[in-house]
């Protein structure tokens, strides 16, 4: 699969098979798959989480609800916990 631009795709890009020309969303098999938010906003929320922005600032700057911020923060923490567990088990 190769990454290609596609104007009508949700995020402007798709994965395309060189052999059969089938296309898949760039979100397939990722933790973005279930979200309808633009990837740009999701990445911005994650960035703000990493740099410890206040939730109120994120709500205002990204124009999203408190619930959405809390849900994404929770997901970020879950991913970090899973990584830490995997690293501990591998050690």
C-alpha positions in Angstrom: 0.0 0.0 0.0 1.2 3.5 -0.7 -0.1 6.8 0.7 -1.9 8.9 -1.8 -3.8 12.2 -1.8 -7.6 12.0 -2.3 -9.7 15.1 -2.1 -12.9 13.3 -1.2 -11.4 11.3 1.6 -12.1 12.3 5.1 -8.5 13.3 5.9 -7.4 14.0 2.3 -5.3 10.9 2.1 -5.9 7.1 1.5 -3.8 4.0 1.4 -3.9 2.6 -2.1 -2.9 -0.9 -3.3 -0.5 -0.8 -6.3 -1.8 -4.2 -7.5 -5.6 -4.0 -7.3 -6.0 -0.2 -6.8 -8.2 -0.7 -3.8 -8.2 2.1 -1.2 -8.4 2.3 2.5 -8.7 5.1 5.0 -5.5 6.2 6.6 -7.3 5.6 9.9 -7.7 1.8 9.3 -6.3 -0.2 12.2 -5.4 2.8 14.2 -6.8 4.4 17.3 -8.2 7.1 15.1 -10.5 4.7 13.3 -13.6 5.3 15.4 -13.4 9.1 15.6 -15.2 11.4 13.2 -13.0 14.3 14.2 -10.5 15.7 11.7 -7.0 14.2 12.3 -5.6 17.8 12.5 -7.8 18.4 15.6 -6.9 15.0 17.2 -3.2 15.6 16.7 -3.6 19.1 18.2 -5.4 17.6 21.3 -2.6 15.0 21.7 0.0 17.7 21.4 -1.7 19.8 24.0 -2.1 16.8 26.3 1.7 16.1 26.0 2.5 19.7 26.9 0.0 19.7 29.8 -2.4 22.4 28.5 -5.4 23.0 30.7 -8.6 21.3 29.5 -10.4 24.7 29.4 -7.8 26.0 27.0 -8.1 23.0 24.7 -11.9 23.3 24.8 -11.6 26.9 23.7 -8.7 26.6 21.2 -10.0 23.4 19.4 -13.7 24.3 19.9 -14.7 21.0 21.4 -16.7 19.8 24.5 -15.3 19.0 27.9 -16.4 15.4 27.3 -14.4 15.1 24.1 -11.3 16.5 25.9 -11.7 14.1 28.8 -12.2 11.1 26.4 -9.1 11.9 24.4 -7.0 12.5 27.5 -8.2 9.1 28.8 -7.3 7.4 25.6 -3.8 9.0 25.6 -3.3 7.7 29.2 -4.4 4.2 28.2 -2.0 4.1 25.3 0.9 5.2 27.6 0.0 2.5 30.1 -0.1 -0.2 27.4 3.3 0.9 26.2 4.7 0.9 29.7 3.3 -2.6 30.4 4.8 -4.0 27.1 8.2 -2.5 28.0 8.1 -3.9 31.5 7.1 -7.4 30.2 9.9 -7.3 27.6 12.6 -6.4 30.2 
